[in-house]
Each structure stands twice: as structure tokens, then as C-alpha cells.
Amino acid sequence: MHEDVIERHQLRMREAGQDMMRRRKALAGHPFGPLKCRAGYRHFLLRGFERVRGEWRLMALCCNFTRVLRIVGFKRWMALCPA
């Protein structure tokens, strides 16, 4: 019924699919590796979509804050923080 759509999609995936997937892996894969390996975060502890979303946001915030501290440095970060 929708063979033309399927054919166009398959053609697009053949032409640009590998490059698109390579870029997607590089962008989306970064936060999951450190969270799974270093933090030991392999599953969610809470149930329900809203609670899982909150738990994920907290873990992403911690991951991003760790990256900021590595880039800026702890002493410089403390100098920037108001007392």
C-alpha cells in the first residue's frame, strides 16, 4: 500500500544511514557510558514515568556537574561560588 514511502526510506537509509547512525552513537552514547560504568547506574530505582524522569534528570545533572568540575577545576569553581 505504501511501497513508495518504504522505498524512499530504504534509499535514504542506504545513502546516509551509516553516517547518521555514527553521529547518533557519538552524541547519545556519551552520558550513558559514564553513568553505567563509573557510577554503577544500571537500572532505575523508582517506578512511574515522572519519577523515572526525575531520577534520570538528577543523574544527568550529576554527570554534567562532574564534567564541569573536570574542565574548570575545583579551586576555580569554589572561587566563582559566592560565600
PyMOL Python script that loads the backbone (N, CA, C, O; Angstrom):
from pymol import cmd

cmd.read_pdbstr("""\
ATOM      1  N   MET A   1       0.824  -1.196   0.000  1.00  0.00           N
ATOM      2  CA  MET A   1       0.000   0.000   0.000  1.00  0.00           C
ATOM      3  C   MET A   1       0.875   1.270   0.000  1.00  0.00           C
ATOM      4  O   MET A   1       0.628   2.193  -0.776  1.00  0.00           O
ATOM      5  N   HIS A   2       1.883   1.308   0.863  1.00  0.00           N
ATOM      6  CA  HIS A   2       2.757   2.478   0.962  1.00  0.00           C
ATOM      7  C   HIS A   2       4.175   2.128   0.513  1.00  0.00           C
ATOM      8  O   HIS A   2       5.155   2.509   1.153  1.00  0.00           O
ATOM      9  N   GLU A   3       4.263   1.418  -0.565  1.00  0.00           N
ATOM     10  CA  GLU A   3       5.572   0.955  -1.020  1.00  0.00           C
ATOM     11  C   GLU A   3       6.491   2.103  -1.422  1.00  0.00           C
ATOM     12  O   GLU A   3       7.705   2.014  -1.234  1.00  0.00           O
ATOM     13  N   ASP A   4       5.937   3.172  -1.969  1.00  0.00           N
ATOM     14  CA  ASP A   4       6.784   4.304  -2.361  1.00  0.00           C
ATOM     15  C   ASP A   4       7.450   4.948  -1.151  1.00  0.00           C
ATOM     16  O   ASP A   4       8.607   5.363  -1.226  1.00  0.00           O
ATOM     17  N   VAL A   5       6.739   5.031  -0.058  1.00  0.00           N
ATOM     18  CA  VAL A   5       7.306   5.592   1.167  1.00  0.00           C
ATOM     19  C   VAL A   5       8.411   4.681   1.701  1.00  0.00           C
ATOM     20  O   VAL A   5       9.475   5.156   2.097  1.00  0.00           O
ATOM     21  N   ILE A   6       8.162   3.402   1.711  1.00  0.00           N
ATOM     22  CA  ILE A   6       9.145   2.429   2.187  1.00  0.00           C
ATOM     23  C   ILE A   6      10.396   2.460   1.311  1.00  0.00           C
ATOM     24  O   ILE A   6      11.516   2.425   1.821  1.00  0.00           O
ATOM     25  N   GLU A   7      10.204   2.525   0.005  1.00  0.00           N
ATOM     26  CA  GLU A   7      11.352   2.578  -0.908  1.00  0.00           C
ATOM     27  C   GLU A   7      12.177   3.839  -0.709  1.00  0.00           C
ATOM     28  O   GLU A   7      13.407   3.782  -0.724  1.00  0.00           O
ATOM     29  N   ARG A   8      11.506   4.999  -0.520  1.00  0.00           N
ATOM     30  CA  ARG A   8      12.233   6.244  -0.275  1.00  0.00           C
ATOM     31  C   ARG A   8      13.014   6.175   1.036  1.00  0.00           C
ATOM     32  O   ARG A   8      14.148   6.648   1.120  1.00  0.00           O
ATOM     33  N   HIS A   9      12.400   5.587   2.046  1.00  0.00           N
ATOM     34  CA  HIS A   9      13.079   5.444   3.340  1.00  0.00           C
ATOM     35  C   HIS A   9      14.298   4.529   3.223  1.00  0.00           C
ATOM     36  O   HIS A   9      15.365   4.844   3.748  1.00  0.00           O
ATOM     37  N   GLN A  10      14.144   3.417   2.547  1.00  0.00           N
ATOM     38  CA  GLN A  10      15.268   2.489   2.370  1.00  0.00           C
ATOM     39  C   GLN A  10      16.407   3.136   1.585  1.00  0.00           C
ATOM     40  O   GLN A  10      17.576   2.928   1.907  1.00  0.00           O
ATOM     41  N   LEU A  11      16.078   3.911   0.566  1.00  0.00           N
ATOM     42  CA  LEU A  11      17.089   4.610  -0.214  1.00  0.00           C
ATOM     43  C   LEU A  11      17.835   5.630   0.651  1.00  0.00           C
ATOM     44  O   LEU A  11      19.061   5.726   0.598  1.00  0.00           O
ATOM     45  N   ARG A  12      17.082   6.381   1.440  1.00  0.00           N
ATOM     46  CA  ARG A  12      17.700   7.370   2.330  1.00  0.00           C
ATOM     47  C   ARG A  12      18.604   6.703   3.358  1.00  0.00           C
ATOM     48  O   ARG A  12      19.683   7.214   3.656  1.00  0.00           O
ATOM     49  N   MET A  13      18.180   5.577   3.899  1.00  0.00           N
ATOM     50  CA  MET A  13      18.986   4.860   4.887  1.00  0.00           C
ATOM     51  C   MET A  13      20.254   4.285   4.254  1.00  0.00           C
ATOM     52  O   MET A  13      21.307   4.260   4.891  1.00  0.00           O
ATOM     53  N   ARG A  14      20.158   3.828   3.015  1.00  0.00           N
ATOM     54  CA  ARG A  14      21.344   3.311   2.334  1.00  0.00           C
ATOM     55  C   ARG A  14      22.360   4.424   2.078  1.00  0.00           C
ATOM     56  O   ARG A  14      23.564   4.224   2.237  1.00  0.00           O
ATOM     57  N   GLU A  15      21.869   5.587   1.683  1.00  0.00           N
ATOM     58  CA  GLU A  15      22.767   6.687   1.332  1.00  0.00           C
ATOM     59  C   GLU A  15      23.377   7.360   2.555  1.00  0.00           C
ATOM     60  O   GLU A  15      24.589   7.570   2.606  1.00  0.00           O
ATOM     61  N   ALA A  16      22.560   7.697   3.528  1.00  0.00           N
ATOM     62  CA  ALA A  16      23.053   8.476   4.664  1.00  0.00           C
ATOM     63  C   ALA A  16      22.897   7.761   5.999  1.00  0.00           C
ATOM     64  O   ALA A  16      23.254   8.314   7.039  1.00  0.00           O
ATOM     65  N   GLY A  17      22.386   6.577   5.985  1.00  0.00           N
ATOM     66  CA  GLY A  17      22.075   5.877   7.233  1.00  0.00           C
ATOM     67  C   GLY A  17      23.281   5.596   8.107  1.00  0.00           C
ATOM     68  O   GLY A  17      23.227   5.790   9.321  1.00  0.00           O
ATOM     69  N   GLN A  18      24.362   5.145   7.509  1.00  0.00           N
ATOM     70  CA  GLN A  18      25.544   4.808   8.306  1.00  0.00           C
ATOM     71  C   GLN A  18      26.136   6.047   8.952  1.00  0.00           C
ATOM     72  O   GLN A  18      26.528   6.012  10.119  1.00  0.00           O
ATOM     73  N   ASP A  19      26.207   7.136   8.212  1.00  0.00           N
ATOM     74  CA  ASP A  19      26.740   8.373   8.769  1.00  0.00           C
ATOM     75  C   ASP A  19      25.835   8.906   9.877  1.00  0.00           C
ATOM     76  O   ASP A  19      26.314   9.369  10.912  1.00  0.00           O
ATOM     77  N   MET A  20      24.524   8.836   9.650  1.00  0.00           N
ATOM     78  CA  MET A  20      23.582   9.309  10.660  1.00  0.00           C
ATOM     79  C   MET A  20      23.695   8.483  11.934  1.00  0.00           C
ATOM     80  O   MET A  20      23.684   9.043  13.030  1.00  0.00           O
ATOM     81  N   MET A  21      23.802   7.179  11.814  1.00  0.00           N
ATOM     82  CA  MET A  21      23.914   6.325  12.991  1.00  0.00           C
ATOM     83  C   MET A  21      25.242   6.552  13.702  1.00  0.00           C
ATOM     84  O   MET A  21      25.286   6.514  14.931  1.00  0.00           O
ATOM     85  N   ARG A  22      26.305   6.782  12.977  1.00  0.00           N
ATOM     86  CA  ARG A  22      27.605   7.052  13.587  1.00  0.00           C
ATOM     87  C   ARG A  22      27.539   8.332  14.419  1.00  0.00           C
ATOM     88  O   ARG A  22      28.038   8.376  15.543  1.00  0.00           O
ATOM     89  N   ARG A  23      26.920   9.373  13.857  1.00  0.00           N
ATOM     90  CA  ARG A  23      26.766  10.634  14.600  1.00  0.00           C
ATOM     91  C   ARG A  23      25.871  10.450  15.811  1.00  0.00           C
ATOM     92  O   ARG A  23      26.155  10.986  16.882  1.00  0.00           O
ATOM     93  N   ARG A  24      24.801   9.699  15.652  1.00  0.00           N
ATOM     94  CA  ARG A  24      23.866   9.482  16.754  1.00  0.00           C
ATOM     95  C   ARG A  24      24.541   8.737  17.900  1.00  0.00           C
ATOM     96  O   ARG A  24      24.330   9.075  19.065  1.00  0.00           O
ATOM     97  N   LYS A  25      25.348   7.730  17.583  1.00  0.00           N
ATOM     98  CA  LYS A  25      26.065   6.993  18.614  1.00  0.00           C
ATOM     99  C   LYS A  25      27.010   7.907  19.380  1.00  0.00           C
ATOM    100  O   LYS A  25      27.118   7.813  20.602  1.00  0.00           O
ATOM    101  N   ALA A  26      27.690   8.785  18.665  1.00  0.00           N
ATOM    102  CA  ALA A  26      28.648   9.674  19.317  1.00  0.00           C
ATOM    103  C   ALA A  26      27.952  10.679  20.227  1.00  0.00           C
ATOM    104  O   ALA A  26      28.469  11.003  21.297  1.00  0.00           O
ATOM    105  N   LEU A  27      26.797  11.174  19.822  1.00  0.00           N
ATOM    106  CA  LEU A  27      26.097  12.177  20.619  1.00  0.00           C
ATOM    107  C   LEU A  27      25.329  11.567  21.777  1.00  0.00           C
ATOM    108  O   LEU A  27      25.396  12.067  22.900  1.00  0.00           O
ATOM    109  N   ALA A  28      24.610  10.504  21.520  1.00  0.00           N
ATOM    110  CA  ALA A  28      23.743   9.948  22.551  1.00  0.00           C
ATOM    111  C   ALA A  28      24.464   8.985  23.475  1.00  0.00           C
ATOM    112  O   ALA A  28      24.015   8.754  24.597  1.00  0.00           O
ATOM    113  N   GLY A  29      25.555   8.430  23.029  1.00  0.00           N
ATOM    114  CA  GLY A  29      26.227   7.424  23.833  1.00  0.00           C
ATOM    115  C   GLY A  29      27.026   7.962  24.994  1.00  0.00           C
ATOM    116  O   GLY A  29      27.267   7.239  25.961  1.00  0.00           O
ATOM    117  N   HIS A  30      27.444   9.216  24.924  1.00  0.00           N
ATOM    118  CA  HIS A  30      28.356   9.715  25.950  1.00  0.00           C
ATOM    119  C   HIS A  30      27.796   9.662  27.363  1.00  0.00           C
ATOM    120  O   HIS A  30      28.478   9.122  28.234  1.00  0.00           O
ATOM    121  N   PRO A  31      26.613  10.179  27.657  1.00  0.00           N
ATOM    122  CA  PRO A  31      26.184  10.174  29.056  1.00  0.00           C
ATOM    123  C   PRO A  31      25.918   8.775  29.605  1.00  0.00           C
ATOM    124  O   PRO A  31      26.042   8.554  30.809  1.00  0.00           O
ATOM    125  N   PHE A  32      25.555   7.832  28.744  1.00  0.00           N
ATOM    126  CA  PHE A  32      25.198   6.514  29.238  1.00  0.00           C
ATOM    127  C   PHE A  32      26.405   5.709  29.686  1.00  0.00           C
ATOM    128  O   PHE A  32      26.317   4.961  30.660  1.00  0.00           O
ATOM    129  N   GLY A  33      27.530   5.847  28.997  1.00  0.00           N
ATOM    130  CA  GLY A  33      28.733   5.100  29.364  1.00  0.00           C
ATOM    131  C   GLY A  33      29.228   5.420  30.758  1.00  0.00           C
ATOM    132  O   GLY A  33      29.387   4.511  31.573  1.00  0.00           O
ATOM    133  N   PRO A  34      29.481   6.698  31.060  1.00  0.00           N
ATOM    134  CA  PRO A  34      29.937   7.025  32.412  1.00  0.00           C
ATOM    135  C   PRO A  34      28.926   6.667  33.490  1.00  0.00           C
ATOM    136  O   PRO A  34      29.302   6.229  34.578  1.00  0.00           O
ATOM    137  N   LEU A  35      27.646   6.851  33.193  1.00  0.00           N
ATOM    138  CA  LEU A  35      26.643   6.534  34.208  1.00  0.00           C
ATOM    139  C   LEU A  35      26.587   5.037  34.488  1.00  0.00           C
ATOM    140  O   LEU A  35      26.451   4.623  35.639  1.00  0.00           O
ATOM    141  N   LYS A  36      26.691   4.229  33.443  1.00  0.00           N
ATOM    142  CA  LYS A  36      26.610   2.787  33.642  1.00  0.00           C
ATOM    143  C   LYS A  36      27.883   2.223  34.255  1.00  0.00           C
ATOM    144  O   LYS A  36      27.819   1.413  35.179  1.00  0.00           O
ATOM    145  N   CYS A  37      29.033   2.640  33.752  1.00  0.00           N
ATOM    146  CA  CYS A  37      30.303   2.042  34.182  1.00  0.00           C
ATOM    147  C   CYS A  37      30.815   2.605  35.491  1.00  0.00           C
ATOM    148  O   CYS A  37      31.053   1.862  36.443  1.00  0.00           O
ATOM    149  N   ARG A  38      30.983   3.915  35.541  1.00  0.00           N
ATOM    150  CA  ARG A  38      31.619   4.516  36.714  1.00  0.00           C
ATOM    151  C   ARG A  38      30.678   4.672  37.888  1.00  0.00           C
ATOM    152  O   ARG A  38      31.074   4.464  39.034  1.00  0.00           O
ATOM    153  N   ALA A  39      29.437   5.035  37.616  1.00  0.00           N
ATOM    154  CA  ALA A  39      28.501   5.278  38.715  1.00  0.00           C
ATOM    155  C   ALA A  39      27.759   4.005  39.111  1.00  0.00           C
ATOM    156  O   ALA A  39      27.072   3.993  40.133  1.00  0.00           O
ATOM    157  N   GLY A  40      27.880   2.938  38.331  1.00  0.00           N
ATOM    158  CA  GLY A  40      27.175   1.704  38.648  1.00  0.00           C
ATOM    159  C   GLY A  40      25.669   1.843  38.499  1.00  0.00           C
ATOM    160  O   GLY A  40      24.905   1.158  39.179  1.00  0.00           O
ATOM    161  N   TYR A  41      25.251   2.716  37.622  1.00  0.00           N
ATOM    162  CA  TYR A  41      23.835   3.025  37.460  1.00  0.00           C
ATOM    163  C   TYR A  41      23.275   2.196  36.319  1.00  0.00           C
ATOM    164  O   TYR A  41      23.314   2.619  35.164  1.00  0.00           O
ATOM    165  N   ARG A  42      22.762   1.036  36.630  1.00  0.00           N
ATOM    166  CA  ARG A  42      22.315   0.109  35.590  1.00  0.00           C
ATOM    167  C   ARG A  42      20.797   0.007  35.454  1.00  0.00           C
ATOM    168  O   ARG A  42      20.305  -0.497  34.444  1.00  0.00           O
ATOM    169  N   HIS A  43      20.063   0.468  36.433  1.00  0.00           N
ATOM    170  CA  HIS A  43      18.601   0.441  36.326  1.00  0.00           C
ATOM    171  C   HIS A  43      18.027   1.545  37.214  1.00  0.00           C
ATOM    172  O   HIS A  43      18.708   2.056  38.103  1.00  0.00           O
ATOM    173  N   PHE A  44      16.778   1.903  36.965  1.00  0.00           N
ATOM    174  CA  PHE A  44      16.126   2.936  37.760  1.00  0.00           C
ATOM    175  C   PHE A  44      15.613   2.331  39.056  1.00  0.00           C
ATOM    176  O   PHE A  44      15.191   1.175  39.094  1.00  0.00           O
ATOM    177  N   LEU A  45      15.655   3.121  40.108  1.00  0.00           N
ATOM    178  CA  LEU A  45      15.224   2.649  41.412  1.00  0.00           C
ATOM    179  C   LEU A  45      13.751   2.949  41.674  1.00  0.00           C
ATOM    180  O   LEU A  45      13.121   2.296  42.506  1.00  0.00           O
ATOM    181  N   LEU A  46      13.206   3.927  40.973  1.00  0.00           N
ATOM    182  CA  LEU A  46      11.822   4.330  41.179  1.00  0.00           C
ATOM    183  C   LEU A  46      10.928   3.781  40.083  1.00  0.00           C
ATOM    184  O   LEU A  46      11.402   3.327  39.042  1.00  0.00           O
ATOM    185  N   ARG A  47       9.625   3.829  40.335  1.00  0.00           N
ATOM    186  CA  ARG A  47       8.655   3.388  39.332  1.00  0.00           C
ATOM    187  C   ARG A  47       7.789   4.552  38.911  1.00  0.00           C
ATOM    188  O   ARG A  47       7.591   5.505  39.665  1.00  0.00           O
ATOM    189  N   GLY A  48       7.280   4.463  37.708  1.00  0.00           N
ATOM    190  CA  GLY A  48       6.428   5.509  37.175  1.00  0.00           C
ATOM    191  C   GLY A  48       7.232   6.465  36.312  1.00  0.00           C
ATOM    192  O   GLY A  48       8.378   6.788  36.624  1.00  0.00           O
ATOM    193  N   PHE A  49       6.623   6.911  35.229  1.00  0.00           N
ATOM    194  CA  PHE A  49       7.330   7.720  34.250  1.00  0.00           C
ATOM    195  C   PHE A  49       7.872   9.014  34.842  1.00  0.00           C
ATOM    196  O   PHE A  49       9.027   9.360  34.594  1.00  0.00           O
ATOM    197  N   GLU A  50       7.074   9.730  35.610  1.00  0.00           N
ATOM    198  CA  GLU A  50       7.508  11.009  36.174  1.00  0.00           C
ATOM    199  C   GLU A  50       8.650  10.819  37.161  1.00  0.00           C
ATOM    200  O   GLU A  50       9.585  11.619  37.178  1.00  0.00           O
ATOM    201  N   ARG A  51       8.594   9.791  37.974  1.00  0.00           N
ATOM    202  CA  ARG A  51       9.662   9.541  38.942  1.00  0.00           C
ATOM    203  C   ARG A  51      10.950   9.099  38.251  1.00  0.00           C
ATOM    204  O   ARG A  51      12.042   9.523  38.629  1.00  0.00           O
ATOM    205  N   VAL A  52      10.816   8.250  37.242  1.00  0.00           N
ATOM    206  CA  VAL A  52      11.992   7.825  36.477  1.00  0.00           C
ATOM    207  C   VAL A  52      12.605   9.030  35.765  1.00  0.00           C
ATOM    208  O   VAL A  52      13.827   9.168  35.715  1.00  0.00           O
ATOM    209  N   ARG A  53      11.767   9.892  35.220  1.00  0.00           N
ATOM    210  CA  ARG A  53      12.260  11.098  34.564  1.00  0.00           C
ATOM    211  C   ARG A  53      13.041  11.964  35.563  1.00  0.00           C
ATOM    212  O   ARG A  53      14.113  12.473  35.236  1.00  0.00           O
ATOM    213  N   GLY A  54      12.516  12.129  36.755  1.00  0.00           N
ATOM    214  CA  GLY A  54      13.212  12.899  37.782  1.00  0.00           C
ATOM    215  C   GLY A  54      14.524  12.255  38.189  1.00  0.00           C
ATOM    216  O   GLY A  54      15.526  12.945  38.377  1.00  0.00           O
ATOM    217  N   GLU A  55      14.521  10.942  38.326  1.00  0.00           N
ATOM    218  CA  GLU A  55      15.744  10.221  38.680  1.00  0.00           C
ATOM    219  C   GLU A  55      16.796  10.371  37.576  1.00  0.00           C
ATOM    220  O   GLU A  55      17.975  10.578  37.862  1.00  0.00           O
ATOM    221  N   TRP A  56      16.367  10.266  36.319  1.00  0.00           N
ATOM    222  CA  TRP A  56      17.297  10.422  35.209  1.00  0.00           C
ATOM    223  C   TRP A  56      17.872  11.838  35.179  1.00  0.00           C
ATOM    224  O   TRP A  56      19.071  12.016  34.964  1.00  0.00           O
ATOM    225  N   ARG A  57      17.028  12.839  35.393  1.00  0.00           N
ATOM    226  CA  ARG A  57      17.498  14.217  35.381  1.00  0.00           C
ATOM    227  C   ARG A  57      18.521  14.469  36.492  1.00  0.00           C
ATOM    228  O   ARG A  57      19.494  15.196  36.290  1.00  0.00           O
ATOM    229  N   LEU A  58      18.303  13.880  37.641  1.00  0.00           N
ATOM    230  CA  LEU A  58      19.256  14.024  38.734  1.00  0.00           C
ATOM    231  C   LEU A  58      20.595  13.390  38.385  1.00  0.00           C
ATOM    232  O   LEU A  58      21.647  13.973  38.648  1.00  0.00           O
ATOM    233  N   MET A  59      20.562  12.201  37.796  1.00  0.00           N
ATOM    234  CA  MET A  59      21.803  11.538  37.406  1.00  0.00           C
ATOM    235  C   MET A  59      22.515  12.309  36.286  1.00  0.00           C
ATOM    236  O   MET A  59      23.742  12.406  36.292  1.00  0.00           O
ATOM    237  N   ALA A  60      21.761  12.856  35.330  1.00  0.00           N
ATOM    238  CA  ALA A  60      22.367  13.642  34.257  1.00  0.00           C
ATOM    239  C   ALA A  60      22.977  14.925  34.811  1.00  0.00           C
ATOM    240  O   ALA A  60      24.042  15.352  34.365  1.00  0.00           O
ATOM    241  N   LEU A  61      22.305  15.539  35.781  1.00  0.00           N
ATOM    242  CA  LEU A  61      22.849  16.733  36.415  1.00  0.00           C
ATOM    243  C   LEU A  61      24.171  16.422  37.108  1.00  0.00           C
ATOM    244  O   LEU A  61      25.129  17.186  36.988  1.00  0.00           O
ATOM    245  N   CYS A  62      24.228  15.322  37.819  1.00  0.00           N
ATOM    246  CA  CYS A  62      25.470  14.921  38.489  1.00  0.00           C
ATOM    247  C   CYS A  62      26.581  14.655  37.478  1.00  0.00           C
ATOM    248  O   CYS A  62      27.725  15.057  37.687  1.00  0.00           O
ATOM    249  N   CYS A  63      26.246  13.985  36.397  1.00  0.00           N
ATOM    250  CA  CYS A  63      27.232  13.696  35.346  1.00  0.00           C
ATOM    251  C   CYS A  63      27.746  14.989  34.725  1.00  0.00           C
ATOM    252  O   CYS A  63      28.950  15.139  34.520  1.00  0.00           O
ATOM    253  N   ASN A  64      26.852  15.919  34.424  1.00  0.00           N
ATOM    254  CA  ASN A  64      27.257  17.189  33.824  1.00  0.00           C
ATOM    255  C   ASN A  64      28.074  18.031  34.799  1.00  0.00           C
ATOM    256  O   ASN A  64      29.041  18.681  34.401  1.00  0.00           O
ATOM    257  N   PHE A  65      27.691  18.020  36.072  1.00  0.00           N
ATOM    258  CA  PHE A  65      28.434  18.786  37.070  1.00  0.00           C
ATOM    259  C   PHE A  65      29.838  18.225  37.244  1.00  0.00           C
ATOM    260  O   PHE A  65      30.788  18.987  37.424  1.00  0.00           O
ATOM    261  N   THR A  66      29.981  16.918  37.193  1.00  0.00           N
ATOM    262  CA  THR A  66      31.300  16.287  37.267  1.00  0.00           C
ATOM    263  C   THR A  66      32.165  16.731  36.095  1.00  0.00           C
ATOM    264  O   THR A  66      33.351  17.013  36.268  1.00  0.00           O
ATOM    265  N   ARG A  67      31.577  16.795  34.906  1.00  0.00           N
ATOM    266  CA  ARG A  67      32.321  17.249  33.730  1.00  0.00           C
ATOM    267  C   ARG A  67      32.744  18.703  33.876  1.00  0.00           C
ATOM    268  O   ARG A  67      33.862  19.062  33.506  1.00  0.00           O
ATOM    269  N   VAL A  68      31.857  19.550  34.416  1.00  0.00           N
ATOM    270  CA  VAL A  68      32.193  20.955  34.632  1.00  0.00           C
ATOM    271  C   VAL A  68      33.368  21.069  35.596  1.00  0.00           C
ATOM    272  O   VAL A  68      34.296  21.841  35.354  1.00  0.00           O
ATOM    273  N   LEU A  69      33.336  20.307  36.683  1.00  0.00           N
ATOM    274  CA  LEU A  69      34.427  20.358  37.649  1.00  0.00           C
ATOM    275  C   LEU A  69      35.747  19.913  37.033  1.00  0.00           C
ATOM    276  O   LEU A  69      36.797  20.469  37.357  1.00  0.00           O
ATOM    277  N   ARG A  70      35.709  18.925  36.156  1.00  0.00           N
ATOM    278  CA  ARG A  70      36.934  18.482  35.490  1.00  0.00           C
ATOM    279  C   ARG A  70      37.475  19.552  34.557  1.00  0.00           C
ATOM    280  O   ARG A  70      38.688  19.743  34.467  1.00  0.00           O
ATOM    281  N   ILE A  71      36.587  20.251  33.864  1.00  0.00           N
ATOM    282  CA  ILE A  71      37.015  21.266  32.903  1.00  0.00           C
ATOM    283  C   ILE A  71      37.500  22.527  33.625  1.00  0.00           C
ATOM    284  O   ILE A  71      38.579  23.042  33.328  1.00  0.00           O
ATOM    285  N   VAL A  72      36.706  23.017  34.566  1.00  0.00           N
ATOM    286  CA  VAL A  72      37.004  24.274  35.241  1.00  0.00           C
ATOM    287  C   VAL A  72      38.033  24.079  36.348  1.00  0.00           C
ATOM    288  O   VAL A  72      38.915  24.917  36.534  1.00  0.00           O
ATOM    289  N   GLY A  73      37.924  22.997  37.068  1.00  0.00           N
ATOM    290  CA  GLY A  73      38.799  22.759  38.218  1.00  0.00           C
ATOM    291  C   GLY A  73      38.075  23.121  39.501  1.00  0.00           C
ATOM    292  O   GLY A  73      37.314  24.088  39.536  1.00  0.00           O
ATOM    293  N   PHE A  74      38.307  22.353  40.553  1.00  0.00           N
ATOM    294  CA  PHE A  74      37.575  22.544  41.801  1.00  0.00           C
ATOM    295  C   PHE A  74      37.903  23.884  42.453  1.00  0.00           C
ATOM    296  O   PHE A  74      37.000  24.583  42.912  1.00  0.00           O
ATOM    297  N   LYS A  75      39.180  24.249  42.499  1.00  0.00           N
ATOM    298  CA  LYS A  75      39.568  25.509  43.150  1.00  0.00           C
ATOM    299  C   LYS A  75      38.960  26.709  42.430  1.00  0.00           C
ATOM    300  O   LYS A  75      38.465  27.639  43.068  1.00  0.00           O
ATOM    301  N   ARG A  76      39.001  26.685  41.107  1.00  0.00           N
ATOM    302  CA  ARG A  76      38.411  27.794  40.347  1.00  0.00           C
ATOM    303  C   ARG A  76      36.901  27.838  40.541  1.00  0.00           C
ATOM    304  O   ARG A  76      36.321  28.919  40.641  1.00  0.00           O
ATOM    305  N   TRP A  77      36.259  26.673  40.594  1.00  0.00           N
ATOM    306  CA  TRP A  77      34.802  26.623  40.826  1.00  0.00           C
ATOM    307  C   TRP A  77      34.467  27.234  42.185  1.00  0.00           C
ATOM    308  O   TRP A  77      33.525  28.017  42.304  1.00  0.00           O
ATOM    309  N   MET A  78      35.239  26.874  43.203  1.00  0.00           N
ATOM    310  CA  MET A  78      34.977  27.406  44.541  1.00  0.00           C
ATOM    311  C   MET A  78      35.209  28.924  44.580  1.00  0.00           C
ATOM    312  O   MET A  78      34.527  29.636  45.318  1.00  0.00           O
ATOM    313  N   ALA A  79      36.167  29.414  43.789  1.00  0.00           N
ATOM    314  CA  ALA A  79      36.411  30.852  43.732  1.00  0.00           C
ATOM    315  C   ALA A  79      35.242  31.574  43.069  1.00  0.00           C
ATOM    316  O   ALA A  79      34.972  32.731  43.390  1.00  0.00           O
ATOM    317  N   LEU A  80      34.555  30.915  42.158  1.00  0.00           N
ATOM    318  CA  LEU A  80      33.414  31.516  41.465  1.00  0.00           C
ATOM    319  C   LEU A  80      32.142  31.504  42.306  1.00  0.00           C
ATOM    320  O   LEU A  80      31.238  32.308  42.081  1.00  0.00           O
ATOM    321  N   CYS A  81      32.073  30.598  43.267  1.00  0.00           N
ATOM    322  CA  CYS A  81      30.871  30.460  44.096  1.00  0.00           C
ATOM    323  C   CYS A  81      30.838  31.541  45.170  1.00  0.00           C
ATOM    324  O   CYS A  81      31.848  31.799  45.825  1.00  0.00           O
ATOM    325  N   PRO A  82      29.670  32.179  45.355  1.00  0.00           N
ATOM    326  CA  PRO A  82      29.583  33.180  46.431  1.00  0.00           C
ATOM    327  C   PRO A  82      29.591  32.483  47.794  1.00  0.00           C
ATOM    328  O   PRO A  82      29.076  31.375  47.943  1.00  0.00           O
ATOM    329  N   ALA A  83      30.168  33.137  48.757  1.00  0.00           N
ATOM    330  CA  ALA A  83      30.292  32.556  50.105  1.00  0.00           C
ATOM    331  C   ALA A  83      29.038  32.707  50.912  1.00  0.00           C
ATOM    332  O   ALA A  83      28.987  32.271  52.062  1.00  0.00           O
TER     333      ALA A  83
END
""", "prot")
cmd.dss("prot")
cmd.show_as("cartoon", "prot")
cmd.util.cbc("prot")
cmd.orient("prot")
